[in-house]
Amino acid sequence: MRIFHDYRAVPATAKGASAAIGNFDGVHLGHRAVIDMARGAVPGAPLGIVTFTPHPREHFAPDAPPFRLMSPAARANRLAKLEVDTLFELPFDAQMAALTPRDFAQDVLADGLGLSHVVVGRDFRFGKDRAGDAEMLAAFGAEMGFGVSIADLLEGQAGEVSSTAIRRALTGGRVRDAAAMLGHWHRIEGSVMSGFKRGRELGYPTANMSIAGLHPPRFGVYAVLVDVLTGPHEGHYTGAASLGVRPMFDGEGANLETFLFDFSGDLYGAELSVALVEYLRPEATFDTLDAFIAQMDADCARARDILEAL
């Protein structure tokens, strides 16, 4: 998958794509429906994605609580798995925000990216002050030489499939409900950072990852599937993970601490993808370290049972 960040510098060999436009936070089933429409809209055309970094909401409200379901890198990894040919990951800055709907359609989509077809959701808004909508984009496309398809919102068993609904499920610890809307397990991806090595002292060495900038799922302990993406230990593992602020040790910044079953090795600096499979229990404090270790033993035994049943 090729990735471009400047719509003014896209080579002719990357133009002509049939592209879905949106933020694609989570790359859930609704997003995949839009992507599939783009895939089939122009036979023989490369499949493209037009998205933005940072998310426009982060540009307009930089101090708002974190809400993203995945980092840009994780989003790119997921889109590559869907066999997207070209990702146009455009910077959303003051200049982009100031473009009128017409200028966005002409300068970015038609002239810059040279798209042959565009697919958007029915609730799509674009241009300065969100003045453009899907029907306006269709009119611009007819004028400027690219086709436009408008996708209806996808409905799941529990209602509309959306990033907002997925955040609600994760906040409640309902990770299987979130997975049903995503079409895949919710994953937290990032580099393993150095920690305080408390887990190693207790017989449970963990790989620690930051969740900064991401919407925090319910704090607590989870059964997890782990992909080690880089380094000498690349591969698939199972484990248990604690997400939160470690109240047993006076509370610190929230992160994800993952214990890999039947693993021995150094993961510092490796890239991990940790899938939340089932919520086991909330964070808690214990009167003694022995009680804490006993609870971790129980957590890991339960996580093993859950993961072996998948």
C-alpha positions in Angstrom: 0.0 0.0 0.0 1.4 3.4 -1.0 0.9 6.3 1.3 0.8 10.0 0.3 0.5 13.0 2.6 0.5 16.0 0.2 -2.4 16.2 -2.3 -0.3 18.7 -4.3 2.5 16.2 -4.9 0.7 13.0 -6.0 2.4 11.5 -9.0 0.4 10.7 -12.1 1.0 7.0 -11.5 -1.1 7.2 -8.3 -4.0 9.0 -9.8 -7.3 7.5 -11.1 -8.2 5.7 -7.9 -11.7 4.9 -6.8 -11.6 6.2 -3.2 -13.6 6.1 0.0 -13.4 9.3 2.0 -13.7 9.5 5.8 -11.8 9.3 9.1 -12.1 5.5 9.4 -11.5 5.5 13.1 -11.6 1.9 14.0 -12.1 0.7 10.4 -15.4 -0.8 11.5 -18.0 -2.7 9.5 -19.7 0.5 8.3 -16.3 1.8 7.0 -15.7 -1.5 5.3 -19.1 -1.3 3.5 -18.0 2.1 2.1 -14.6 0.8 1.2 -16.2 -2.2 -0.6 -18.4 0.2 -2.6 -15.3 2.1 -3.7 -13.7 -1.2 -4.6 -16.4 -2.1 -7.0 -17.3 1.3 -8.4 -14.8 1.5 -11.2 -13.6 -1.9 -12.6 -9.8 -1.9 -12.9 -9.2 1.3 -10.9 -6.9 1.1 -7.9 -8.7 1.2 -4.5 -7.9 4.4 -2.5 -8.7 5.9 0.9 -8.8 9.6 1.6 -8.5 10.4 5.3 -7.0 13.0 7.6 -4.4 13.3 10.4 -5.0 14.7 12.9 -8.7 13.9 13.1 -10.6 17.2 12.4 -12.1 17.0 15.9 -8.6 17.1 17.3 -7.8 20.2 15.2 -10.9 22.1 16.3 -10.9 20.9 20.0 -7.3 20.1 20.9 -8.0 20.0 24.6 -10.9 17.6 24.4 -10.6 14.1 26.0 -9.0 11.5 23.8 -11.5 9.8 21.6 -9.6 8.0 18.8 -10.1 4.2 18.6 -6.7 3.7 16.9 -3.6 5.5 16.0 -2.8 6.6 12.4 -0.3 3.7 12.2 -2.8 1.2 13.4 -5.4 2.5 10.9 -2.9 2.2 8.1 -2.1 -1.4 9.2 -5.8 -2.3 9.2 -6.4 -0.7 5.8 -3.5 -2.6 4.3 -5.1 -5.8 5.4 -8.2 -4.8 3.4 -6.0 -4.7 0.3 -6.2 -0.9 -0.1 -3.8 0.2 -2.9 -3.3 3.8 -2.0 -3.8 5.7 1.2 -4.0 9.5 1.0 -3.4 10.5 4.6 -3.8 14.3 4.3 -2.8 16.7 7.1 -5.8 18.5 8.5 -4.6 21.9 9.4 -5.8 25.5 9.2 -5.3 25.6 5.5 -7.3 22.4 4.9 -10.0 23.6 7.3 -10.4 26.9 5.4 -11.1 25.4 2.0 -14.6 26.0 0.7 -16.5 22.9 -0.3 -15.9 23.8 -4.0 -12.2 24.3 -3.4 -11.9 21.0 -1.6 -13.7 19.1 -4.4 -11.7 20.8 -7.2 -8.2 21.4 -5.7 -8.0 18.2 -3.5 -10.1 15.5 -5.0 -10.2 16.4 -8.7 -6.9 18.1 -9.4 -4.7 17.0 -6.6 -5.6 13.3 -6.1 -7.1 12.9 -9.5 -9.8 10.5 -8.3 -12.0 8.7 -10.8 -14.7 8.0 -8.2 -15.6 8.9 -4.6 -17.7 7.0 -2.1 -18.9 8.8 1.1 -21.4 8.1 3.8 -24.8 9.8 3.7 -23.8 11.9 6.8 -20.5 13.2 5.1 -19.7 16.8 5.6 -16.8 18.7 4.1 -15.4 22.2 3.5 -15.2 25.3 5.7 -17.8 25.3 8.5 -18.9 21.8 7.2 -20.9 23.6 4.6 -20.8 20.7 2.0 -22.8 17.5 2.2 -22.9 14.3 0.2 -25.4 15.6 -2.4 -23.3 18.7 -3.0 -20.3 16.5 -3.5 -22.2 14.5 -6.1 -23.0 17.7 -8.0 -19.4 18.8 -7.9 -18.3 15.4 -9.2 -20.6 15.6 -12.2 -19.1 19.0 -13.0 -15.5 18.1 -12.3 -15.3 14.7 -13.8 -15.4 12.2 -11.0 -18.2 9.8 -10.0 -19.8 9.9 -6.5 -21.6 7.2 -4.6 -23.4 7.8 -1.3 -23.5 4.9 1.2 -26.3 4.5 3.7 -25.4 4.1 7.3 -24.9 0.4 8.3 -27.3 -1.0 10.9 -26.2 -3.9 13.2 -28.2 -6.0 15.5 -28.0 -3.4 18.3 -28.5 -0.4 16.0 -26.3 1.9 14.0 -22.7 0.8 13.6 -20.5 3.8 14.4 -17.3 4.8 16.1 -19.4 6.5 18.8 -21.3 3.2 19.6 -18.0 1.3 19.7 -16.6 3.8 22.2 -19.7 3.3 24.4 -19.2 -0.5 24.3 -15.5 -0.2 25.2 -16.2 2.3 28.0 -18.6 -0.4 29.5 -16.1 -3.2 29.1 -18.3 -4.8 26.4 -15.4 -5.7 24.1 -17.3 -8.5 22.3 -20.1 -6.0 21.4 -17.4 -3.6 20.1 -15.8 -6.5 18.1 -19.2 -7.3 16.6 -19.4 -3.7 15.2 -15.7 -3.5 14.3 -15.6 -6.9 12.5 -12.4 -7.6 14.4 -11.1 -7.4 18.0 -10.4 -4.0 19.3 -6.6 -3.6 19.3 -4.2 -1.3 21.0 -0.9 -1.0 19.1 2.3 0.6 20.0 5.9 0.2 21.2 6.9 -1.6 24.4 8.3 1.0 26.8 10.5 0.6 29.8 8.5 0.2 33.1 9.3 -0.2 36.8 9.8 -4.0 36.4 7.4 -4.7 39.3 5.7 -7.5 37.3 9.0 -9.2 36.9 9.7 -9.1 40.6 6.2 -10.7 41.2 6.7 -13.5 38.6 4.6 -11.7 36.0 6.8 -9.7 33.6 4.7 -7.4 31.4 5.1 -5.5 28.2 4.1 -2.0 28.9 2.5 0.3 26.3 1.1 3.8 26.4 -2.6 4.5 25.6 -2.0 8.3 25.3 -4.3 9.8 22.7 -6.6 6.9 22.5 -10.1 6.5 23.9 -9.6 4.4 27.1 -11.6 1.2 27.4 -12.9 0.3 30.8 -10.0 0.0 33.2 -9.4 -3.5 34.5 -8.0 -6.9 33.5 -8.6 -8.5 30.1 -8.0 -11.8 28.3 -5.9 -10.8 25.2 -4.5 -12.0 22.0 -1.1 -10.5 21.2 0.8 -10.1 17.9 4.5 -9.1 18.3 5.0 -7.2 15.0 8.7 -6.5 15.1 11.9 -7.9 16.6 13.2 -11.4 17.2 10.0 -12.6 18.9 7.6 -11.9 16.1 4.6 -14.1 16.3 1.2 -14.7 17.9 0.7 -15.1 21.6 -2.1 -15.3 24.2 -2.1 -13.5 27.5 -3.7 -11.3 30.2 -3.4 -7.6 30.4 -4.1 -4.9 32.9 -5.4 -1.6 31.5 -5.4 1.4 33.8 -3.4 3.3 36.5 -2.2 0.5 38.7 -3.9 1.4 42.0 -2.0 -1.3 43.8 1.1 0.9 43.3 -0.2 4.4 44.1 -1.6 5.1 40.6 0.3 6.5 37.6 -0.5 7.5 34.1 -2.8 5.0 32.4 -1.2 2.3 30.2 -1.6 -1.3 29.1 0.5 -3.9 30.8 0.4 -7.3 29.0 1.7 -10.6 30.4 2.3 -13.1 27.6 1.7 -16.8 28.4 4.5 -19.3 27.9 6.9 -16.5 26.8 10.5 -15.7 27.7 12.4 -12.9 26.2 13.0 -9.1 25.9 10.3 -7.1 24.2 11.6 -3.6 24.9 11.2 -1.4 21.7 9.1 -4.1 19.9 5.8 -3.1 18.2 2.8 -5.0 19.7 -0.8 -5.3 18.7 -2.9 -6.3 21.7 -6.5 -7.5 21.1 -9.0 -7.1 23.9 -11.0 -10.3 23.9 -12.9 -10.3 27.2 -13.1 -8.1 30.3 -12.3 -10.1 33.4 -12.6 -7.7 36.4 -12.1 -4.1 37.4 -8.9 -2.7 38.8 -8.5 -3.3 42.6 -6.1 -2.9 45.5 -5.1 -5.8 47.8 -4.1 -5.9 51.4 -0.9 -8.0 50.6 1.3 -8.8 47.7 0.4 -12.5 48.2 -3.2 -11.7 47.7 -2.4 -9.7 44.6 -0.3 -12.6 43.2 -3.1 -15.0 44.0 -5.6 -12.8 42.0 -3.2 -12.6 39.1 -2.9 -16.4 39.1 -6.7 -16.6 39.0 -6.9 -14.0 36.2 -4.4 -15.8 34.0 -6.2 -19.2 34.5 -9.5 -17.7 33.5 -8.0 -15.9 30.5 -6.4 -19.2 29.3 -9.8 -20.9 29.5 -11.5 -18.1 27.5 -8.8 -17.9 24.8 -8.6 -21.7 24.4 -12.3 -21.7 23.7 -12.1 -19.2 20.8 
